[in-house]
Amino acid sequence: MLGTRREDAYTIIDAEAGVFLVRGAHVNWTILTEGSAMTLVDAGYPRDADAVLASLAEITARTGAGDLEAVLITHAHTDHIGGLERILAAVPNEPRVLCSAEERAHVRREVVQQVTLQTALRHAYDPRVLAWLVAAVRHGGLEEVGYADVEDFALDAPLDVPGRPVPIATPGHTTGHSSFVLEHVGALITGDALVTGHATSRITGPQPLHDMFHADTVASRSTFERLAAWPRPVRFLPGHGPLAASPSA
């Protein structure tokens, strides 16, 4: 665990056995371990790369799992894939990078579905939005990102990667947004389809992000309501905010 308020700070939360939610300065990522291997879910802002690598090293020291076999992408916003290139360059092996078929063009930056600076500035009369915007820019939010060598995964079946997460379609925030079900431990990695806090929000707890962040606000609301009403008790591991239990838990 590093620091408390620095931009490169992170905190590891042991969510379940082999499931770690890592809270960075402005965004979360998740690490799954199985035996000697690991899966990383999302890769933070460009300037989160060192924190992601440090969290992987810390979990290796704690668990013995040192082989990063795969990086799964919930969606291709800059705060979720920005650190990817540096992370991949720093690890000794060549992890697979996977996302949904619908999100692949976004990861490759053949298309972009992301709030623009102009749109964010229109909402910057709200001091929370302004504070978020300043922090996002400082953390690399305007940098050019993308990754070409990405594979797509099949939905609704366990992936052959450490932790065996099951990807499900959770569209709205982006067209191809995915979340990951961890049935064996009762956990749900939600990405930005459901968050539990954000710099732009006054509240803590399961909630959707501000509408300006979504590619399709109607679909994003429907997806959020579906996840929030998950039929089995789960713990939410969100893209932003703390670990939280579902209302049914």
C-alpha positions as CSV (number, residue, x, y, z in Angstrom):
1,M,0.0,0.0,0.0
2,L,1.4,3.4,-1.0
3,G,0.7,6.7,0.6
4,T,-2.7,8.1,1.2
5,R,-3.3,11.1,-1.0
6,R,-0.5,11.2,-3.6
7,E,-1.5,10.9,-7.3
8,D,0.4,7.5,-7.5
9,A,-1.3,6.2,-4.3
10,Y,-3.3,3.0,-4.3
11,T,-5.1,0.9,-1.8
12,I,-5.7,-2.9,-2.1
13,I,-9.0,-4.2,-0.8
14,D,-9.2,-8.0,-0.3
15,A,-12.7,-8.4,-1.7
16,E,-12.8,-12.2,-1.7
17,A,-10.3,-15.1,-1.8
18,G,-8.2,-14.3,-4.9
19,V,-10.1,-11.2,-5.7
20,F,-8.6,-7.8,-5.1
21,L,-10.1,-4.4,-5.8
22,V,-7.4,-1.8,-6.1
23,R,-8.4,1.9,-5.6
24,G,-6.2,4.3,-7.4
25,A,-6.2,8.1,-7.0
26,H,-9.1,8.5,-9.5
27,V,-10.1,5.1,-10.8
28,N,-10.2,1.4,-9.7
29,W,-8.8,-1.7,-11.3
30,T,-9.3,-5.4,-10.2
31,I,-6.7,-8.2,-9.9
32,L,-7.7,-11.9,-9.9
33,T,-5.3,-14.6,-8.8
34,E,-5.4,-18.4,-9.4
35,G,-2.4,-20.5,-8.4
36,S,0.7,-18.7,-9.8
37,A,-1.2,-16.6,-12.3
38,M,-3.1,-13.3,-12.4
39,T,-5.7,-11.5,-14.4
40,L,-5.9,-7.7,-14.5
41,V,-9.2,-6.0,-15.2
42,D,-8.7,-2.5,-16.6
43,A,-5.5,-0.5,-16.6
44,G,-6.2,3.0,-15.2
45,Y,-5.3,6.4,-16.5
46,P,-2.0,6.8,-18.4
47,R,-0.3,8.1,-15.2
48,D,-1.7,5.1,-13.2
49,A,0.7,2.7,-14.9
50,D,3.3,2.8,-12.1
51,A,0.5,2.3,-9.4
52,V,-1.0,-0.7,-11.4
53,L,2.5,-2.3,-11.7
54,A,3.2,-1.7,-8.0
55,S,-0.2,-3.2,-7.0
56,L,0.6,-6.3,-9.1
57,A,4.0,-6.6,-7.5
58,E,2.5,-6.3,-4.0
59,I,-0.1,-9.0,-4.7
60,T,2.6,-11.2,-6.1
61,A,4.6,-10.8,-2.9
62,R,1.5,-11.6,-0.8
63,T,0.1,-14.5,-2.8
64,G,2.9,-15.9,-4.9
65,A,0.9,-15.3,-8.1
66,G,3.4,-13.6,-10.4
67,D,2.4,-14.4,-14.0
68,L,0.1,-11.8,-15.5
69,E,-1.7,-13.9,-18.1
70,A,-4.5,-11.6,-19.2
71,V,-5.8,-8.1,-19.2
72,L,-9.6,-7.7,-19.5
73,I,-11.1,-4.4,-20.6
74,T,-14.5,-3.4,-19.3
75,H,-14.5,-0.5,-21.8
76,A,-12.0,1.7,-23.6
77,H,-12.2,5.1,-21.9
78,T,-8.9,6.7,-21.2
79,D,-9.1,6.1,-17.4
80,H,-9.5,2.3,-18.0
81,I,-7.0,1.6,-20.8
82,G,-4.6,4.6,-20.4
83,G,-1.9,2.6,-18.6
84,L,-2.1,-0.5,-20.7
85,E,0.9,0.0,-23.1
86,R,3.3,0.8,-20.2
87,I,2.0,-2.1,-18.1
88,L,2.4,-4.6,-21.0
89,A,5.9,-3.2,-21.7
90,A,7.0,-3.7,-18.1
91,V,5.9,-7.3,-17.5
92,P,8.2,-10.2,-18.7
93,N,5.6,-12.2,-20.5
94,E,3.0,-11.2,-23.1
95,P,-0.5,-11.2,-21.5
96,R,-3.5,-11.5,-23.7
97,V,-5.7,-8.4,-23.9
98,L,-9.4,-9.0,-24.3
99,C,-12.6,-7.1,-24.6
100,S,-16.1,-7.6,-26.1
101,A,-16.4,-7.8,-29.8
102,E,-18.5,-4.6,-29.7
103,E,-15.8,-2.7,-27.8
104,R,-12.8,-3.9,-29.9
105,A,-13.0,-1.0,-32.4
106,H,-13.1,1.4,-29.4
107,V,-10.0,-0.1,-27.8
108,R,-8.2,0.2,-31.2
109,R,-9.4,3.8,-31.4
110,E,-11.1,3.2,-34.7
111,V,-14.1,4.9,-33.0
112,V,-14.2,7.0,-29.9
113,Q,-17.1,7.1,-27.4
114,Q,-15.9,9.4,-24.6
115,V,-16.9,12.6,-23.0
116,T,-15.2,15.5,-24.8
117,L,-13.4,18.4,-23.2
118,Q,-16.0,20.7,-24.6
119,T,-18.9,18.7,-23.1
120,A,-17.2,18.5,-19.7
121,L,-16.6,22.3,-19.7
122,R,-20.3,22.9,-20.3
123,H,-20.9,21.2,-16.9
124,A,-18.0,22.8,-15.1
125,Y,-20.2,25.3,-13.4
126,D,-20.6,22.5,-10.9
127,P,-17.5,22.6,-8.7
128,R,-17.4,18.8,-8.5
129,V,-17.2,18.5,-12.2
130,L,-14.5,21.1,-12.4
131,A,-12.5,19.4,-9.8
132,W,-12.8,16.1,-11.5
133,L,-11.9,17.6,-14.9
134,V,-8.7,19.2,-13.5
135,A,-7.7,15.9,-11.9
136,A,-8.5,13.9,-15.0
137,V,-6.4,16.2,-17.2
138,R,-3.5,16.0,-14.8
139,H,-3.6,12.2,-14.8
140,G,-3.4,12.0,-18.5
141,G,-7.0,12.1,-19.5
142,L,-6.4,14.0,-22.7
143,E,-3.5,11.8,-23.9
144,E,-3.9,9.7,-27.0
145,V,-4.5,6.0,-26.0
146,G,-5.5,2.8,-27.8
147,Y,-4.3,-0.7,-28.3
148,A,-4.3,-2.6,-31.6
149,D,-3.5,-6.2,-30.5
150,V,-6.8,-6.9,-28.7
151,E,-8.8,-10.1,-28.9
152,D,-12.5,-10.4,-28.3
153,F,-14.2,-12.8,-25.8
154,A,-17.4,-14.7,-25.9
155,L,-20.1,-13.5,-23.5
156,D,-21.9,-15.4,-20.8
157,A,-19.4,-18.2,-20.4
158,P,-16.3,-18.5,-18.1
159,L,-13.1,-17.2,-19.7
160,D,-10.0,-19.4,-19.7
161,V,-8.0,-16.9,-17.7
162,P,-7.1,-16.8,-14.0
163,G,-10.2,-16.3,-11.9
164,R,-12.5,-17.6,-14.6
165,P,-14.7,-14.5,-14.8
166,V,-17.9,-14.6,-16.9
167,P,-18.3,-11.5,-19.1
168,I,-21.8,-10.1,-19.6
169,A,-22.9,-7.3,-21.8
170,T,-23.6,-4.1,-19.9
171,P,-24.1,-1.5,-22.7
172,G,-24.8,2.2,-22.4
173,H,-21.7,3.7,-20.9
174,T,-20.1,2.5,-24.1
175,T,-21.7,0.4,-26.8
176,G,-19.5,-2.6,-25.9
177,H,-19.1,-2.2,-22.2
178,S,-18.8,-5.5,-20.3
179,S,-19.0,-6.5,-16.6
180,F,-17.6,-9.7,-15.1
181,V,-19.4,-12.1,-12.9
182,L,-17.4,-14.1,-10.3
183,E,-20.0,-16.7,-9.4
184,H,-17.7,-18.8,-7.2
185,V,-17.2,-15.9,-4.8
186,G,-20.4,-13.9,-5.3
187,A,-18.8,-10.8,-6.8
188,L,-19.5,-8.6,-9.8
189,I,-16.9,-6.4,-11.5
190,T,-19.1,-3.6,-12.8
191,G,-16.7,-1.3,-14.6
192,D,-18.6,2.0,-15.1
193,A,-22.0,0.5,-15.6
194,L,-22.5,0.8,-11.9
195,V,-20.3,2.8,-9.6
196,T,-20.4,3.5,-5.9
197,G,-18.8,6.9,-5.8
198,H,-17.2,9.5,-8.1
199,A,-15.7,12.9,-7.9
200,T,-18.7,14.4,-9.7
201,S,-21.2,12.8,-7.2
202,R,-22.4,13.9,-3.8
203,I,-23.3,10.4,-2.6
204,T,-21.7,7.1,-1.9
205,G,-23.3,3.8,-2.8
206,P,-24.5,2.0,-6.0
207,Q,-25.3,4.7,-8.6
208,P,-24.9,5.5,-12.3
209,L,-22.3,8.0,-13.4
210,H,-23.2,11.5,-14.6
211,D,-25.1,11.4,-17.9
212,M,-22.3,13.3,-19.7
213,F,-20.1,10.2,-19.5
214,H,-22.5,7.8,-21.3
215,A,-22.7,7.0,-25.0
216,D,-26.4,6.0,-24.6
217,T,-28.1,7.4,-21.5
218,V,-31.3,5.3,-21.9
219,A,-29.3,2.0,-22.2
220,S,-27.0,3.0,-19.4
221,R,-29.9,3.6,-17.1
222,S,-31.4,0.2,-18.0
223,T,-28.1,-1.5,-17.4
224,F,-27.6,0.2,-14.1
225,E,-31.0,-0.8,-12.9
226,R,-30.4,-4.4,-14.0
227,L,-27.1,-4.6,-12.1
228,A,-28.5,-2.9,-9.0
229,A,-31.3,-5.4,-8.8
230,W,-29.0,-8.4,-9.3
231,P,-31.0,-11.4,-8.2
232,R,-28.3,-13.0,-6.1
233,P,-26.4,-11.4,-3.3
234,V,-23.1,-10.1,-4.7
235,R,-20.4,-7.6,-3.8
236,F,-19.9,-4.9,-6.4
237,L,-16.3,-4.1,-7.5
238,P,-16.8,-0.8,-9.4
239,G,-14.7,1.3,-11.7
240,H,-15.1,4.2,-9.3
241,G,-15.9,4.1,-5.6
242,P,-15.6,1.7,-2.7
243,L,-16.5,-2.0,-2.5
244,A,-20.2,-2.4,-1.8
245,A,-22.8,-5.0,-1.3
246,S,-25.8,-5.3,-3.6
247,P,-29.2,-4.5,-2.0
248,S,-30.0,-8.2,-2.0
249,A,-26.9,-9.1,0.0
